[in-house]
């Protein structure tokens, strides 16, 4: 899914309905166009909006610990 469009849209909806949201940064991507880097833009927004931004290894460890 495109990080700066789809992931961010779903993340905002989840936050608005009261969920805490962690984004797994290396499980998504964004387009690079002459006007800019969609993935970099998404990472900046994720840091400002999400409760956490993790790498896959950290997400798997946290999921394992909570099970």
WODA-V797613 format. One record per residue. N is the residue number from 1. SS is DSSP state (hx for helix, st for strand, lp for the rest). Layout:
# WODA-V797613
N/SS, N/SS
This chain:
# WODA-V797613
1/lp, 2/st, 3/hx, 4/hx, 5/hx, 6/hx, 7/hx, 8/hx, 9/hx, 10/hx, 11/hx, 12/hx, 13/hx, 14/hx, 15/hx, 16/hx, 17/lp, 18/lp, 19/lp, 20/lp, 21/lp, 22/st, 23/st, 24/st, 25/hx, 26/hx, 27/hx, 28/lp, 29/st, 30/lp, 31/lp, 32/st, 33/st, 34/lp, 35/lp, 36/st, 37/st, 38/hx, 39/hx, 40/hx, 41/hx, 42/hx, 43/hx, 44/hx, 45/hx, 46/hx, 47/hx, 48/hx, 49/hx, 50/lp, 51/lp, 52/st, 53/st, 54/st, 55/lp, 56/hx, 57/hx, 58/hx, 59/hx, 60/hx, 61/hx, 62/hx, 63/hx, 64/hx, 65/hx, 66/hx, 67/lp
